[in-house]
Amino acid sequence: MTDRALLSQISQDYYLNKLPFGDISKKYNISRYLINKYLNEAVKNGIVKIEITENSHRNSQLEHILQDKFSNVNFYVVQDDINNITTSTHLSNFAAEFVGELLQTNNKVVGLTWGETIYSMIDSLKSTPLERVKFTQFLGENMKYNSTAGSIRMVERAAKKVSGEFLTLPAPLYILNDIVRGGLYSEPSLQNTLALASHMDFLITGVGTIRSLDSIPIWHNNLNGIFPSINVKSVVGMIFGRPYDINGRFLNQGDDKIVGLPVSQILQVPKRICLVRGKSKYQAVIGALRGQLITDIILSEAMAYRILNEHTLK
């Protein structure tokens, strides 16, 4: 049992004096992990009483710890619930509120990728008329036609939620033939979408792994052609259709087969929001954080703890 006086002092410094974890760590010569543990213990023992006026389901202490380690990224850690299903529901609801607030100024261009997590967030969005909001693809179709979470379906579903507009990119995610791919960019149907996408106010994405790409038959059968000069063992994650390593370095920049905006342009989007469920993609998330591929991330407590443990070890 930790000394109540110590718990009280640390709690005062954090909650009343607003000291960051780094300062508290130096003052008491303890790790950030222990600070988080002691603050939780102080709440359990009644030393600290927190009145919640809004059911936010967030762990602000973990957010501060992560912010100390990755200062260029904003963290939103959703508390784990009794099972993965209810945790995922809380995450989708918070993400929908977060995105909903960003959309309130109405005149926004929003880029979307694909995936079940983004689909669930869109499903949780409030149906509010925002006619001047435009959702757009900025990458080609991922060709996962047996799923409701394909890229074309994302922008259409999001636009329907807010009575906004949507633009699609009528092309596959990858085209191996350089001449054919280059010629597509002169097509008006692509030019219109990419012109809008180049002015995105923010984008929403998930992170994947090479396995997620390998699970789509057309890409599975042509993986060597898509990434002709890559050692797949060095790939920890996929974002914006591109593979990257544990330090967030894209591995295919010399031979990019993507149809869509180039990486350099995507990384200029001022707000790049990443949604992550569970904890299995922790290496992909660590790479994205280290490479500053995203600016904001909404994740579960389980993922947050896994990131802290693995990032500290490496």
Rosetta blueprint (number, residue, H / E / L):
1 M L
2 T L
3 D L
4 R H
5 A H
6 L H
7 L H
8 S H
9 Q H
10 I H
11 S H
12 Q H
13 D H
14 Y H
15 Y H
16 L H
17 N L
18 K L
19 L L
20 P L
21 F H
22 G H
23 D H
24 I H
25 S H
26 K H
27 K H
28 Y H
29 N L
30 I L
31 S L
32 R H
33 Y H
34 L H
35 I H
36 N H
37 K H
38 Y H
39 L H
40 N H
41 E H
42 A H
43 V H
44 K H
45 N L
46 G L
47 I L
48 V L
49 K L
50 I L
51 E L
52 I L
53 T L
54 E L
55 N L
56 S L
57 H L
58 R E
59 N L
60 S H
61 Q H
62 L H
63 E H
64 H H
65 I H
66 L H
67 Q H
68 D H
69 K H
70 F L
71 S L
72 N L
73 V L
74 N E
75 F E
76 Y E
77 V E
78 V E
79 Q L
80 D L
81 D L
82 I L
83 N L
84 N H
85 I H
86 T H
87 T H
88 S H
89 T H
90 H H
91 L H
92 S H
93 N H
94 F H
95 A H
96 A H
97 E H
98 F H
99 V H
100 G H
101 E H
102 L H
103 L H
104 Q L
105 T L
106 N L
107 N L
108 K L
109 V E
110 V E
111 G E
112 L E
113 T L
114 W L
115 G L
116 E H
117 T H
118 I H
119 Y H
120 S H
121 M H
122 I H
123 D H
124 S H
125 L L
126 K L
127 S L
128 T L
129 P L
130 L L
131 E L
132 R L
133 V L
134 K E
135 F E
136 T E
137 Q E
138 F L
139 L E
140 G L
141 E E
142 N L
143 M L
144 K L
145 Y L
146 N L
147 S L
148 T L
149 A L
150 G L
151 S H
152 I H
153 R H
154 M H
155 V H
156 E H
157 R H
158 A H
159 A H
160 K H
161 K H
162 V H
163 S L
164 G L
165 E E
166 F E
167 L E
168 T L
169 L L
170 P L
171 A L
172 P E
173 L L
174 Y E
175 I L
176 L L
177 N L
178 D H
179 I H
180 V H
181 R H
182 G H
183 G H
184 L H
185 Y L
186 S L
187 E L
188 P H
189 S H
190 L H
191 Q H
192 N H
193 T H
194 L H
195 A H
196 L H
197 A H
198 S L
199 H L
200 M L
201 D L
202 F E
203 L E
204 I E
205 T E
206 G L
207 V L
208 G E
209 T L
210 I H
211 R H
212 S H
213 L H
214 D H
215 S L
216 I L
217 P H
218 I H
219 W H
220 H H
221 N L
222 N L
223 L H
224 N H
225 G H
226 I H
227 F L
228 P L
229 S L
230 I L
231 N L
232 V H
233 K H
234 S H
235 V L
236 V L
237 G E
238 M E
239 I E
240 F L
241 G L
242 R E
243 P E
244 Y E
245 D L
246 I L
247 N L
248 G L
249 R L
250 F E
251 L L
252 N L
253 Q L
254 G L
255 D L
256 D L
257 K L
258 I E
259 V L
260 G E
261 L L
262 P L
263 V H
264 S H
265 Q H
266 I H
267 L L
268 Q L
269 V L
270 P L
271 K E
272 R E
273 I E
274 C E
275 L E
276 V L
277 R L
278 G L
279 K L
280 S L
281 K L
282 Y H
283 Q H
284 A H
285 V H
286 I H
287 G H
288 A H
289 L H
290 R H
291 G L
292 Q L
293 L L
294 I L
295 T L
296 D E
297 I E
298 I E
299 L E
300 S E
301 E H
302 A H
303 M H
304 A H
305 Y H
306 R H
307 I H
308 L H
309 N H
310 E H
311 H H
312 T H
313 L H
314 K L
